[in-house]
Amino acid sequence: MTSSPNLDQMTSEQLRAFAAQLLFQVDSLGQQVDTMGKKIHRDQTVIEQLSHEIALLKRHKFAKRSEQLSPDQGSLLDDLLDTDIAAIEAELKAVNPPAAPAEPRQQPKRAALPAQFPRTVIRHEPENTQCACGCQLQRIGEDVSEKLDYTPGVFTVEQHVRGKWACRQCETLIQAPVPAQVIDKGIPTAGLLAHVMVAKFADHLPLYRQEKIFGRAGLTIARSTLAQWVGQTGVQLQPLVDALRKAVLAQGVIHADETPVQMLAPGEKKTHRAYVWAYCTTPFSALKAVVYDFSPSRAGEHARNFLGDWNGKLVCDDFSGYKASFQQGITEIGCMAHARRKFFDLHATNKSQLAEQALHSIGGLYEIERQARDMSDEDRWRVRQEKAVPILNALHTWMLAQRDLVPEGSAIAKALDYSLKRWAALARYADDGAVPIDNNPCENQIRPWALGRSNWLFAGSLRSGKRAAAIMSLIQSARMNGHDPYAYLKDVLTRLPTQRASEIGQLLPHQWAQALTYAR
């Protein structure tokens, strides 16, 4: 401790310097207190919001249920509520870690795992059994815990044996540490969690169906337990999804599309239309990734919030929700497939010769794209300038001429107007070899949601929709990179608890193969 100076012996200059030093220290301390105060206020706000949300969910779960829901729909809602509650509790624990309880609480007894399942014994022993006092430690016992594992088609049990080593002279007791897990003190291994997540979000099996499947295998795992696993795992995977979004928005050209999903607000008797937005990289990009975003409506503000200050080239349909983004600096790239579809529908219904002529010209543009598919961006641009631009100019001139000849309000007039009003955006792809001709790649990434809608019927809340969007982003991105989603998630969930935050990018789907090779 620094001794206080003798003020009586200090000169006036020294007193002024000492006073200035004290003022600086007080100001610095005040800034620290102010910063800590703001952090505490933010944490308290988050805790209050999460506490209110979890209380609301519990009230909806245990309150009287609407008679308008079928039993299966009720089961779906129970799953989603349990999952949301588990996710919120995990977030609360991260914001405000619980203090050690004053008295140990009696833990409920967990049912033993079926004896007929094959068991793999995994032993954990200290690296050094030499006591600090110089004596050799003696093995005096062991702790045995079991975790349920899953590999496709087979349930097994991992039996973790942790030997107890003690020094008889100084009574020192050591054990190997418990391996880090995504869910501490739970029975699921990373393999089982990966299976549940893939079954729910890739194979679209609701948890009540998975509960029945496990029951046929001799396992009694309540869907509420499965829901807790999903909620906690979703919270743990969120940093990867955030990093994936950052990687996608680092691209100069991306696709965007959206599709409706029914969402049930707990406590209400009906669903309303929510939306899933997909943002993915182009076929010409070295990065293969898609990020989904779930929103309660189709308002354009949701797209603006996701894109933030990104100002690249956006390939999309003519949805008006993107228009405000184009006014803020984003470049619109039209979808030629949408323009072609207008003429195709017209030709399919009444064999329009004008529509057939338009389809022939647009088909020529797509033939050029097939020829240039594997070229570099520069070579593709050169081919487009040489071959596609003349076709585009001729097509535009032909459309303008035909529009003056067809009756107002006719089907062919509407088809022509669709292209003519968007012509600048439709033809813009020819000026950049990195830009695709249409938005079909993103529409392909939306299709898993269409399949899922017929299985899980609706999203139970905005939180559950966002969680599904986040996890499906990882699963679908893994598929885009040629990975088996189960193998990918199992490895990620195994390594995630000990992965450094600065190295989280190694676990992203487009970098995972390299990270896996390095780990071996």
FENFENZI-V628252 format. One record per residue. N is the residue number from 1. RES is the residue in one letter. SS is DSSP state (a for helix, b for strand, c for the rest). Layout:
n=N res=RES ss=SS
n=N res=RES ss=SS
This chain:
n=1 res=M ss=c
n=2 res=T ss=c
n=3 res=S ss=c
n=4 res=S ss=c
n=5 res=P ss=c
n=6 res=N ss=c
n=7 res=L ss=a
n=8 res=D ss=a
n=9 res=Q ss=a
n=10 res=M ss=c
n=11 res=T ss=c
n=12 res=S ss=a
n=13 res=E ss=a
n=14 res=Q ss=a
n=15 res=L ss=a
n=16 res=R ss=a
n=17 res=A ss=a
n=18 res=F ss=a
n=19 res=A ss=a
n=20 res=A ss=a
n=21 res=Q ss=a
n=22 res=L ss=a
n=23 res=L ss=a
n=24 res=F ss=a
n=25 res=Q ss=a
n=26 res=V ss=a
n=27 res=D ss=a
n=28 res=S ss=a
n=29 res=L ss=a
n=30 res=G ss=a
n=31 res=Q ss=a
n=32 res=Q ss=a
n=33 res=V ss=a
n=34 res=D ss=a
n=35 res=T ss=a
n=36 res=M ss=a
n=37 res=G ss=a
n=38 res=K ss=a
n=39 res=K ss=a
n=40 res=I ss=a
n=41 res=H ss=a
n=42 res=R ss=a
n=43 res=D ss=a
n=44 res=Q ss=a
n=45 res=T ss=a
n=46 res=V ss=a
n=47 res=I ss=a
n=48 res=E ss=a
n=49 res=Q ss=a
n=50 res=L ss=a
n=51 res=S ss=a
n=52 res=H ss=a
n=53 res=E ss=a
n=54 res=I ss=a
n=55 res=A ss=a
n=56 res=L ss=a
n=57 res=L ss=a
n=58 res=K ss=a
n=59 res=R ss=a
n=60 res=H ss=a
n=61 res=K ss=a
n=62 res=F ss=a
n=63 res=A ss=c
n=64 res=K ss=c
n=65 res=R ss=c
n=66 res=S ss=c
n=67 res=E ss=c
n=68 res=Q ss=c
n=69 res=L ss=c
n=70 res=S ss=c
n=71 res=P ss=a
n=72 res=D ss=a
n=73 res=Q ss=a
n=74 res=G ss=a
n=75 res=S ss=a
n=76 res=L ss=a
n=77 res=L ss=a
n=78 res=D ss=a
n=79 res=D ss=a
n=80 res=L ss=a
n=81 res=L ss=a
n=82 res=D ss=a
n=83 res=T ss=a
n=84 res=D ss=a
n=85 res=I ss=a
n=86 res=A ss=a
n=87 res=A ss=a
n=88 res=I ss=a
n=89 res=E ss=a
n=90 res=A ss=a
n=91 res=E ss=a
n=92 res=L ss=a
n=93 res=K ss=a
n=94 res=A ss=a
n=95 res=V ss=a
n=96 res=N ss=c
n=97 res=P ss=c
n=98 res=P ss=c
n=99 res=A ss=c
n=100 res=A ss=c
n=101 res=P ss=c
n=102 res=A ss=c
n=103 res=E ss=c
n=104 res=P ss=c
n=105 res=R ss=c
n=106 res=Q ss=c
n=107 res=Q ss=c
n=108 res=P ss=c
n=109 res=K ss=c
n=110 res=R ss=c
n=111 res=A ss=c
n=112 res=A ss=c
n=113 res=L ss=c
n=114 res=P ss=c
n=115 res=A ss=c
n=116 res=Q ss=c
n=117 res=F ss=c
n=118 res=P ss=b
n=119 res=R ss=b
n=120 res=T ss=b
n=121 res=V ss=b
n=122 res=I ss=b
n=123 res=R ss=b
n=124 res=H ss=b
n=125 res=E ss=c
n=126 res=P ss=c
n=127 res=E ss=c
n=128 res=N ss=c
n=129 res=T ss=c
n=130 res=Q ss=b
n=131 res=C ss=c
n=132 res=A ss=c
n=133 res=C ss=c
n=134 res=G ss=c
n=135 res=C ss=c
n=136 res=Q ss=b
n=137 res=L ss=c
n=138 res=Q ss=b
n=139 res=R ss=b
n=140 res=I ss=b
n=141 res=G ss=b
n=142 res=E ss=b
n=143 res=D ss=b
n=144 res=V ss=b
n=145 res=S ss=b
n=146 res=E ss=b
n=147 res=K ss=b
n=148 res=L ss=b
n=149 res=D ss=b
n=150 res=Y ss=b
n=151 res=T ss=b
n=152 res=P ss=c
n=153 res=G ss=c
n=154 res=V ss=b
n=155 res=F ss=b
n=156 res=T ss=b
n=157 res=V ss=b
n=158 res=E ss=b
n=159 res=Q ss=b
n=160 res=H ss=b
n=161 res=V ss=b
n=162 res=R ss=b
n=163 res=G ss=b
n=164 res=K ss=b
n=165 res=W ss=b
n=166 res=A ss=b
n=167 res=C ss=c
n=168 res=R ss=c
n=169 res=Q ss=c
n=170 res=C ss=c
n=171 res=E ss=c
n=172 res=T ss=c
n=173 res=L ss=b
n=174 res=I ss=b
n=175 res=Q ss=c
n=176 res=A ss=c
n=177 res=P ss=c
n=178 res=V ss=c
n=179 res=P ss=c
n=180 res=A ss=c
n=181 res=Q ss=c
n=182 res=V ss=c
n=183 res=I ss=c
n=184 res=D ss=c
n=185 res=K ss=c
n=186 res=G ss=c
n=187 res=I ss=c
n=188 res=P ss=b
n=189 res=T ss=c
n=190 res=A ss=a
n=191 res=G ss=a
n=192 res=L ss=a
n=193 res=L ss=a
n=194 res=A ss=a
n=195 res=H ss=a
n=196 res=V ss=a
n=197 res=M ss=a
n=198 res=V ss=a
n=199 res=A ss=a
n=200 res=K ss=a
n=201 res=F ss=a
n=202 res=A ss=c
n=203 res=D ss=c
n=204 res=H ss=c
n=205 res=L ss=c
n=206 res=P ss=c
n=207 res=L ss=a
n=208 res=Y ss=a
n=209 res=R ss=a
n=210 res=Q ss=a
n=211 res=E ss=a
n=212 res=K ss=a
n=213 res=I ss=a
n=214 res=F ss=a
n=215 res=G ss=a
n=216 res=R ss=a
n=217 res=A ss=c
n=218 res=G ss=c
n=219 res=L ss=c
n=220 res=T ss=c
n=221 res=I ss=c
n=222 res=A ss=c
n=223 res=R ss=a
n=224 res=S ss=a
n=225 res=T ss=a
n=226 res=L ss=a
n=227 res=A ss=a
n=228 res=Q ss=a
n=229 res=W ss=a
n=230 res=V ss=a
n=231 res=G ss=a
n=232 res=Q ss=a
n=233 res=T ss=a
n=234 res=G ss=a
n=235 res=V ss=a
n=236 res=Q ss=a
n=237 res=L ss=a
n=238 res=Q ss=a
n=239 res=P ss=a
n=240 res=L ss=a
n=241 res=V ss=a
n=242 res=D ss=a
n=243 res=A ss=a
n=244 res=L ss=a
n=245 res=R ss=a
n=246 res=K ss=a
n=247 res=A ss=a
n=248 res=V ss=a
n=249 res=L ss=c
n=250 res=A ss=c
n=251 res=Q ss=c
n=252 res=G ss=c
n=253 res=V ss=b
n=254 res=I ss=b
n=255 res=H ss=b
n=256 res=A ss=b
n=257 res=D ss=b
n=258 res=E ss=b
n=259 res=T ss=b
n=260 res=P ss=b
n=261 res=V ss=b
n=262 res=Q ss=b
n=263 res=M ss=b
n=264 res=L ss=b
n=265 res=A ss=c
n=266 res=P ss=c
n=267 res=G ss=c
n=268 res=E ss=c
n=269 res=K ss=c
n=270 res=K ss=c
n=271 res=T ss=b
n=272 res=H ss=b
n=273 res=R ss=b
n=274 res=A ss=b
n=275 res=Y ss=b
n=276 res=V ss=b
n=277 res=W ss=b
n=278 res=A ss=b
n=279 res=Y ss=b
n=280 res=C ss=b
n=281 res=T ss=b
n=282 res=T ss=c
n=283 res=P ss=c
n=284 res=F ss=c
n=285 res=S ss=c
n=286 res=A ss=c
n=287 res=L ss=c
n=288 res=K ss=c
n=289 res=A ss=c
n=290 res=V ss=b
n=291 res=V ss=b
n=292 res=Y ss=b
n=293 res=D ss=b
n=294 res=F ss=b
n=295 res=S ss=b
n=296 res=P ss=c
n=297 res=S ss=c
n=298 res=R ss=c
n=299 res=A ss=c
n=300 res=G ss=a
n=301 res=E ss=a
n=302 res=H ss=a
n=303 res=A ss=a
n=304 res=R ss=a
n=305 res=N ss=a
n=306 res=F ss=a
n=307 res=L ss=a
n=308 res=G ss=c
n=309 res=D ss=c
n=310 res=W ss=c
n=311 res=N ss=c
n=312 res=G ss=c
n=313 res=K ss=b
n=314 res=L ss=b
n=315 res=V ss=b
n=316 res=C ss=c
n=317 res=D ss=c
n=318 res=D ss=c
n=319 res=F ss=c
n=320 res=S ss=a
n=321 res=G ss=a
n=322 res=Y ss=a
n=323 res=K ss=a
n=324 res=A ss=a
n=325 res=S ss=a
n=326 res=F ss=a
n=327 res=Q ss=a
n=328 res=Q ss=c
n=329 res=G ss=c
n=330 res=I ss=c
n=331 res=T ss=b
n=332 res=E ss=b
n=333 res=I ss=b
n=334 res=G ss=c
n=335 res=C ss=c
n=336 res=M ss=a
n=337 res=A ss=a
n=338 res=H ss=a
n=339 res=A ss=a
n=340 res=R ss=a
n=341 res=R ss=a
n=342 res=K ss=a
n=343 res=F ss=a
n=344 res=F ss=a
n=345 res=D ss=a
n=346 res=L ss=a
n=347 res=H ss=a
n=348 res=A ss=a
n=349 res=T ss=a
n=350 res=N ss=a
n=351 res=K ss=c
n=352 res=S ss=c
n=353 res=Q ss=a
n=354 res=L ss=a
n=355 res=A ss=a
n=356 res=E ss=a
n=357 res=Q ss=a
n=358 res=A ss=a
n=359 res=L ss=a
n=360 res=H ss=a
n=361 res=S ss=a
n=362 res=I ss=a
n=363 res=G ss=a
n=364 res=G ss=a
n=365 res=L ss=a
n=366 res=Y ss=a
n=367 res=E ss=a
n=368 res=I ss=a
n=369 res=E ss=a
n=370 res=R ss=a
n=371 res=Q ss=a
n=372 res=A ss=a
n=373 res=R ss=c
n=374 res=D ss=c
n=375 res=M ss=c
n=376 res=S ss=c
n=377 res=D ss=a
n=378 res=E ss=a
n=379 res=D ss=a
n=380 res=R ss=a
n=381 res=W ss=a
n=382 res=R ss=a
n=383 res=V ss=a
n=384 res=R ss=a
n=385 res=Q ss=a
n=386 res=E ss=a
n=387 res=K ss=a
n=388 res=A ss=a
n=389 res=V ss=a
n=390 res=P ss=a
n=391 res=I ss=a
n=392 res=L ss=a
n=393 res=N ss=a
n=394 res=A ss=a
n=395 res=L ss=a
n=396 res=H ss=a
n=397 res=T ss=a
n=398 res=W ss=a
n=399 res=M ss=a
n=400 res=L ss=a
n=401 res=A ss=a
n=402 res=Q ss=a
n=403 res=R ss=a
n=404 res=D ss=c
n=405 res=L ss=c
n=406 res=V ss=c
n=407 res=P ss=c
n=408 res=E ss=c
n=409 res=G ss=c
n=410 res=S ss=c
n=411 res=A ss=a
n=412 res=I ss=a
n=413 res=A ss=a
n=414 res=K ss=a
n=415 res=A ss=a
n=416 res=L ss=a
n=417 res=D ss=a
n=418 res=Y ss=a
n=419 res=S ss=a
n=420 res=L ss=a
n=421 res=K ss=a
n=422 res=R ss=c
n=423 res=W ss=a
n=424 res=A ss=a
n=425 res=A ss=a
n=426 res=L ss=a
n=427 res=A ss=a
n=428 res=R ss=a
n=429 res=Y ss=a
n=430 res=A ss=a
n=431 res=D ss=a
n=432 res=D ss=c
n=433 res=G ss=c
n=434 res=A ss=c
n=435 res=V ss=c
n=436 res=P ss=c
n=437 res=I ss=c
n=438 res=D ss=c
n=439 res=N ss=c
n=440 res=N ss=a
n=441 res=P ss=a
n=442 res=C ss=a
n=443 res=E ss=a
n=444 res=N ss=a
n=445 res=Q ss=a
n=446 res=I ss=a
n=447 res=R ss=a
n=448 res=P ss=a
n=449 res=W ss=a
n=450 res=A ss=a
n=451 res=L ss=a
n=452 res=G ss=a
n=453 res=R ss=a
n=454 res=S ss=a
n=455 res=N ss=a
n=456 res=W ss=a
n=457 res=L ss=c
n=458 res=F ss=c
n=459 res=A ss=b
n=460 res=G ss=c
n=461 res=S ss=c
n=462 res=L ss=a
n=463 res=R ss=a
n=464 res=S ss=a
n=465 res=G ss=a
n=466 res=K ss=a
n=467 res=R ss=a
n=468 res=A ss=a
n=469 res=A ss=a
n=470 res=A ss=a
n=471 res=I ss=a
n=472 res=M ss=a
n=473 res=S ss=a
n=474 res=L ss=a
n=475 res=I ss=a
n=476 res=Q ss=a
n=477 res=S ss=a
n=478 res=A ss=a
n=479 res=R ss=a
n=480 res=M ss=a
n=481 res=N ss=c
n=482 res=G ss=c
n=483 res=H ss=c
n=484 res=D ss=c
n=485 res=P ss=a
n=486 res=Y ss=a
n=487 res=A ss=a
n=488 res=Y ss=a
n=489 res=L ss=a
n=490 res=K ss=a
n=491 res=D ss=a
n=492 res=V ss=a
n=493 res=L ss=a
n=494 res=T ss=a
n=495 res=R ss=a
n=496 res=L ss=a
n=497 res=P ss=c
n=498 res=T ss=c
n=499 res=Q ss=c
n=500 res=R ss=c
n=501 res=A ss=a
n=502 res=S ss=a
n=503 res=E ss=a
n=504 res=I ss=a
n=505 res=G ss=a
n=506 res=Q ss=a
n=507 res=L ss=a
n=508 res=L ss=c
n=509 res=P ss=a
n=510 res=H ss=a
n=511 res=Q ss=a
n=512 res=W ss=a
n=513 res=A ss=a
n=514 res=Q ss=a
n=515 res=A ss=a
n=516 res=L ss=a
n=517 res=T ss=a
n=518 res=Y ss=a
n=519 res=A ss=a
n=520 res=R ss=c
